[in-house]
Amino acid sequence: MDSVRQNKVNSLMQRELAEIFQQETRTFLPGGLITVSAVRVSPDLGIAKVYLSLFPVKDKKAVLESIKERSHRLRGLLGNRIGKQMRVVPELLFYVDDSLDRAEEIDKLLKG
């Protein structure tokens, strides 16, 4: 169970990363949409797991690898934004959030 501090940091990072991806989407996914669906920080606030929803993308792994390669730059941009609220910017680990795909599959199964 997350502490109040973790929940506040999760919300702050999700909001700021969403704005960063909104500005940087052309670099990672031209003509696409990247949504930060969730952020989960570790209890020591050293690691942040960032869950991304990518749309419309055929090869999500390739886009995720591109984002992972630029994670150092993203962490720097995030540090510029949240540096006043946090002493250390957490290490960013990116994952694809495929919950929408699973929901769509379940919908198809229920209808068919």
N, C-alpha and C positions, 0 to 999 in steps of 0.2 A: 504494500500500500504506500502510495506516494505521500510525502510530507507536504505541508502547505507551501514551503519554500520551493520544493520541486515543481509543484503545480504552477506556481507563479513563473518560474523560469521556463517551464514547458510552454506556457502561453506566450511569454515574451519572445522566446526564440521562434515559435511557430509564426507569429505575426511578422517579425523582422525578416525571417527567411522567405516568407511568402512575398514580401515586397522586393527582396533581392532577386528572387527567381522571376518575378514579374518584369524586372528591368533586364535581367540576363537571359531570358528565354530564347532570344534570337541566337545566342551563342550555342546553347545546348540543344534546342529543339525548334528549328525554324518552322513556323507555321503551326506549331503545336502549343499545348497548354501543360504547364507543370503546376501541380497543386501540392502544397505541404499539408498532408492530411493529419499528421500527428508528429509530435516530438516527445521523446521520453528521455529525461536525463537520469544519470546514475545518482545514487544517494550522495556521493562526494562531489557531484556537479562536474566531474572530469570528462565524462563521455556523454554524448547526446546521440541517440538513435533517431534519425529523421526519416519518416515514411512519406514517400512521394507517390502521387497519382499522376500518371503520364497519359495524355490523350491528344490526338489520335496517333498511336505509335504501333508499328508492327514489330520492331526489334527493341523491346524495352531493355534488354541486357546491354546492348550497345550504348544506349542513351545513359543508362545508369553508370556504365564504365566511364563515359565521358564526364559525367558529373563527379565521379570519384576522383578522376585525374585532376580536376580543378578544385577539389575540396579545400586545398590550402588557401587558394584565392578567396573562396567563399567564406572560410573561417576568418580571413582578414577583413573582408567586407562586413561580416557580422560583428567582429570586434570593434570596428569603427562605430557601429550603431549602438551596441550594448556595453561598450567599454566603461561607461560611467556607472552602470548598475551592477556589473560583475567584475570581480578582480581577475579571474581567469576565464577565457573563452573555452568552452568544452571542445574536445576533439569530436568531429562530425563523422558519423557513420551513416551511410545512405542505404535505404532499402526501398524496394517497390511495394507499394500498398496495392494488393490485388483484390481487395475486398469488393470493389465494384464489379470486377470480372466474375467473382464467385457469385455475387448477388444476381448478376445477369444469367449465369448458368442455371441457378436455382429457379429463376423465373421461367426460363425455357423449359426446364423439366416439369414444373408445375402446370404450365400451359399445354405441353405436348403430351 
